[in-house]
Amino acid sequence: MRLDIEAIYDNYLDHKIAQEKKRRKKRGYWFSASTAGSCYKKQKFAIDGTDEFPLEPRVKRLLRLGTLVHKDFEDAINWQFKSMMRSQIGQVKKFTQSMI
């Protein structure tokens, strides 16, 4: 049996896109950083819930790659912020303990 990896991944991306559409439909539309600077017609279509045109498999892969990289950057920034906060809290504790 030969696996068609491209077809499998394309089907998976269709599934992920459908999940995201359901999630967005539940929460309603709001403007986001990714819509900033977009044309007003595109924003209006998004607000109205107008169906989008189907994406080519190559385009879906590129968009997914951008989503994954964005998530990694977001995780890295959150990790760095938490790390900085922990070190500052540790310094505050040391300072107050040494004062007593």
C-alpha positions as a Markdown table, in Angstrom:
| # | Residue | x | y | z |
|---|---|---|---|---|
| 1 | Met | 0.0 | 0.0 | 0.0 |
| 2 | Arg | 1.4 | 3.4 | -1.0 |
| 3 | Leu | 0.6 | 6.4 | 1.1 |
| 4 | Asp | -0.1 | 9.7 | -0.7 |
| 5 | Ile | 1.4 | 12.0 | 2.0 |
| 6 | Glu | 0.4 | 15.2 | 0.1 |
| 7 | Ala | -3.2 | 14.1 | -0.1 |
| 8 | Ile | -3.2 | 13.0 | 3.5 |
| 9 | Tyr | -1.8 | 16.3 | 4.6 |
| 10 | Asp | -4.1 | 18.3 | 2.4 |
| 11 | Asn | -7.1 | 16.5 | 3.9 |
| 12 | Tyr | -5.7 | 17.2 | 7.4 |
| 13 | Leu | -5.4 | 20.9 | 6.5 |
| 14 | Asp | -9.0 | 20.9 | 5.3 |
| 15 | His | -10.0 | 19.5 | 8.6 |
| 16 | Lys | -8.0 | 22.1 | 10.6 |
| 17 | Ile | -9.5 | 24.9 | 8.5 |
| 18 | Ala | -13.0 | 23.6 | 9.1 |
| 19 | Gln | -12.3 | 23.5 | 12.9 |
| 20 | Glu | -11.0 | 27.1 | 12.8 |
| 21 | Lys | -14.1 | 28.3 | 10.9 |
| 22 | Lys | -16.3 | 26.7 | 13.6 |
| 23 | Arg | -14.3 | 28.3 | 16.3 |
| 24 | Arg | -14.5 | 31.7 | 14.7 |
| 25 | Lys | -18.2 | 31.3 | 14.0 |
| 26 | Lys | -18.8 | 30.6 | 17.7 |
| 27 | Arg | -16.9 | 33.7 | 19.0 |
| 28 | Gly | -18.1 | 36.0 | 16.3 |
| 29 | Tyr | -15.9 | 38.3 | 14.2 |
| 30 | Trp | -13.6 | 40.9 | 15.5 |
| 31 | Phe | -10.7 | 42.7 | 14.0 |
| 32 | Ser | -7.3 | 41.2 | 14.6 |
| 33 | Ala | -3.7 | 42.0 | 13.8 |
| 34 | Ser | -3.8 | 39.9 | 10.7 |
| 35 | Thr | -6.7 | 41.9 | 9.3 |
| 36 | Ala | -5.0 | 45.3 | 10.0 |
| 37 | Gly | -4.1 | 46.8 | 6.7 |
| 38 | Ser | -6.4 | 44.4 | 4.7 |
| 39 | Cys | -8.7 | 45.9 | 2.2 |
| 40 | Tyr | -12.1 | 47.0 | 3.6 |
| 41 | Lys | -14.0 | 44.8 | 1.2 |
| 42 | Lys | -12.2 | 41.7 | 2.5 |
| 43 | Gln | -12.9 | 42.8 | 6.1 |
| 44 | Lys | -16.6 | 43.4 | 5.3 |
| 45 | Phe | -16.8 | 39.9 | 3.7 |
| 46 | Ala | -15.3 | 38.4 | 6.9 |
| 47 | Ile | -17.8 | 40.3 | 9.1 |
| 48 | Asp | -20.7 | 39.2 | 6.9 |
| 49 | Gly | -19.5 | 35.6 | 7.0 |
| 50 | Thr | -19.3 | 35.4 | 3.2 |
| 51 | Asp | -17.8 | 32.1 | 2.1 |
| 52 | Glu | -14.2 | 32.2 | 1.0 |
| 53 | Phe | -12.8 | 30.8 | -2.2 |
| 54 | Pro | -11.0 | 27.4 | -1.9 |
| 55 | Leu | -7.3 | 27.5 | -1.4 |
| 56 | Glu | -4.8 | 25.5 | -3.4 |
| 57 | Pro | -2.9 | 22.8 | -1.4 |
| 58 | Arg | 0.4 | 24.7 | -1.7 |
| 59 | Val | -1.2 | 27.8 | -0.3 |
| 60 | Lys | -2.8 | 25.9 | 2.6 |
| 61 | Arg | 0.7 | 24.4 | 3.5 |
| 62 | Leu | 2.3 | 27.9 | 3.5 |
| 63 | Leu | -0.5 | 29.3 | 5.7 |
| 64 | Arg | -0.2 | 26.4 | 8.1 |
| 65 | Leu | 3.6 | 26.9 | 8.3 |
| 66 | Gly | 3.0 | 30.6 | 9.2 |
| 67 | Thr | 0.5 | 29.5 | 11.9 |
| 68 | Leu | 3.0 | 27.0 | 13.4 |
| 69 | Val | 5.9 | 29.6 | 13.3 |
| 70 | His | 3.6 | 32.2 | 14.9 |
| 71 | Lys | 2.7 | 29.8 | 17.7 |
| 72 | Asp | 6.4 | 29.0 | 18.3 |
| 73 | Phe | 7.2 | 32.8 | 18.6 |
| 74 | Glu | 4.2 | 33.3 | 20.9 |
| 75 | Asp | 5.3 | 30.4 | 23.1 |
| 76 | Ala | 8.9 | 31.7 | 23.2 |
| 77 | Ile | 7.8 | 35.2 | 24.2 |
| 78 | Asn | 5.5 | 33.8 | 26.9 |
| 79 | Trp | 8.3 | 31.5 | 28.2 |
| 80 | Gln | 10.8 | 34.4 | 28.3 |
| 81 | Phe | 8.3 | 36.6 | 30.1 |
| 82 | Lys | 7.5 | 34.0 | 32.7 |
| 83 | Ser | 11.2 | 33.3 | 33.1 |
| 84 | Met | 11.9 | 37.0 | 33.7 |
| 85 | Met | 9.1 | 37.2 | 36.2 |
| 86 | Arg | 10.3 | 34.2 | 38.1 |
| 87 | Ser | 13.8 | 35.6 | 38.4 |
| 88 | Gln | 12.5 | 39.0 | 39.5 |
| 89 | Ile | 10.3 | 37.3 | 42.1 |
| 90 | Gly | 13.3 | 35.3 | 43.3 |
| 91 | Gln | 15.3 | 38.5 | 43.7 |
| 92 | Val | 12.5 | 40.2 | 45.6 |
| 93 | Lys | 12.3 | 37.2 | 48.0 |
| 94 | Lys | 16.1 | 37.2 | 48.5 |
| 95 | Phe | 16.1 | 41.0 | 49.2 |
| 96 | Thr | 13.3 | 40.8 | 51.7 |
| 97 | Gln | 14.8 | 37.8 | 53.5 |
| 98 | Ser | 18.2 | 39.5 | 53.8 |
| 99 | Met | 16.6 | 42.6 | 55.2 |
| 100 | Ile | 15.0 | 40.6 | 58.1 |
